[in-house]
Amino acid sequence: MKRSSLLFWGGSGISLLLLVVLLRKIDFHSLAEALRRLDLRYLVAAILFTFLSYWLRAVRWRYLLIHERPVRLSSLYPSVIIGYMANNLFPARLGEFIRAWVLAEREQMQAPSVFASLVIDRLFDGFSVMVMLAGVLLTLQLPPGMEQSAAVLRAGGVTTLIFYSVVIASLILLKVRPVATLALLGKLLKPFPAAVAEKCIPLVGSFLGGLHVSRRSADLMAVLVSSLLIWLSATLPIYLVLVGFGIHLPLTASFFIMVLLVFAVMVPAAPGYIGTYHLACYTGLAAFGLPDTESVSIALVIHGVGFFPVILAGLYHVWSQGVSLASMRKQAVSDGAHQ
C-alpha cells in the first residue's frame, strides 16, 4: 500500500474511533438547544479573526521570503488560503506543498526555495506555541483534579521543544556545510538510477539555498511581531465562540484549548483533523466543568469556524487563478515526494 493511502486510511480510522467516542457522550436534543443559544454576532467576529490570522501569516511569509525578493501580499494571501483549504480536504498535510507550489507558479519562483521558507515558518510556529504553553502553565489556574493534564502538557511541551531544537540544529548544520551535505546525499543515492540523483540533488540544493532568514533587525522584528499576532488572532475565535455561548472563561483558558488543538493536529487523522480536533477541544472545555453536550457543541462550532469558511474562500481563489484541485494535488504529491 502506498504511503499516502496508508496515512489516509490510518488517519480516517483514528478519526472514526474518536468520533464514536464523542457521539456516545451527546444528547442530540440538548445539542440542538445549545447550538440555538449561540449568538451569531460572536460567530461572525470569530470568522473575521480567523481570516485575520491567515492574512498575518501572509505578512510573515513575505518577510521570510524577502531575501529572495519582495513578494506581493496579493499573491501570498491567496496561496495561504488555498493551502489551508487543501489541509482540510486532502490527507497528509498536502496543503503545505500546495501552498508552496501555488506561490511558486504565480510568482515564477523556485518551488524548493519557497518550501524551505515554509519550514522556517513552521519553526516560528513551533516556538510560538512553546511560549504560549509556558504562559498557560505559569498563569492559568486549572481546576482541581487537572494535575495529570498539566503534567501531560509539560511533557508534550518538553518533547516538542526537543524536537524543534533538533530540527533547527540539523538545518544549521545543513546550511553551514552544504557542499558536504550534497556530497553525502550523492553517495546515499548511488544505489539508485542516475536519473534519481540528477533530479534530487538540484532540488535539495535549491531547498538548502532557501533556508535563509533576513538579518535585518526590522525584518526579524516583523517576523516575531507577526508570529505573536498570528497566534493571538487564531486564539481569539475560541474566546469569541465561548462568549457567544454565554460562557465567560479567562483568555488564558482559550490559549490552553489552543495548545491542546496544536498537539491534536499532530496526530494522524482524516482531512480537516476530524475527530482529533474535536476530542482535544472537548477535553479542554470539560476541564473547566462544562457539561459534555455543551462541550461537544462548542467543539463543533470552533472547528466549523476554521473549516467551512476557509474551504469556500480557498475554492474562490482556486477558481480565480484558473487551476483545478486535482492538478494542485497531483503536483503537490509529486513535489512532496522529492522534498
C-alpha positions, 0 to 999 in steps of 0.5 A: 500500500502506498504511503499516502493511502496508508496515512489516509486510511490510518488517519480516517480510522483514528478519526472514526474511533474518536468520533464514536467516542464523542457521539456516545457522550451527546444528547442530540436534543440538548445539542440542538438547544445549545447550538440555538443559544449561540449568538451569531454576532460572536460567530461572525467576529470569530470568522473575521479573526480567523481570516485575520490570522491567515492574512498575518501569516501572509505578512510573515511569509513575505518577510521570510521570503524577502531575501529572495525578493519582495513578494506581493501580499496579493499573491501570498494571501491567496496561496495561504488560503488555498493551502489551508483549504487543501489541509482540510480536504486532502490527507497528509498535510498536502496543503503545505506543498500546495501552498508552496507550489501555488506561490511558486507558479504565480510568482515564477519562483523556485518551488524548493526555495519557497518550501524551505521558507515554509519550514522556517515558518513552521519553526516560528510556529513551533516556538510560538506555541512553546511560549504560549504553553509556558504562559498557560502553565505559569498563569492559568489556574486549572481546576482541581483534579487537572494535575495529570493534564498539566503534567501531560502538557509539560511533557508534550511541551518538553518533547516538542521543544526537543524536537524543534531544537533538533530540527533547527540544529540539523538545518544549521548544520545543513546550511553551514556545510552544504557542499558536504551535505550534497556530497553525502546525499550523492553517495546515499543515492548511488544505489539508485538510477542516475536519473534519481540523483540528477533530479534530487540533488538540484532540488535539495540544493535549491531547498538548502539555498532557501533556508535563509532568514533576513538579518535585518533587525526590522525584518526579524522584528516583523517576523516575531511581531507577526508570529505573536499576532498570528497566534493571538488572532487564531486564539481569539475565535475560541474566546469569541465562540465561548462568549457567544455561548454565554460562557465567560472563561479567562483568555488564558483558558482559550490559549490552553484549548489552543495548545491542546488543538496544536498537539491534536493536529499532530496526530494522524487523522482524516482531512480537516483533523476530524475527530482529533480536533474535536476530542482535544477541544472537548477535553479542554472545555470539560476541564473547566466543568462544562457539561459534555453536550455543551462541550461537544457543541462548542467543539463543533462550532470552533472547528466549523469556524476554521473549516467551512469558511476557509474551504469556500474562500480557498475554492474562490481563489482556486477558481480565480487563478484558473487551476483545478484541485486535482492538478494542485494535488497531483503536483503537490504529491509529486513535489512532496515526494522529492522534498 
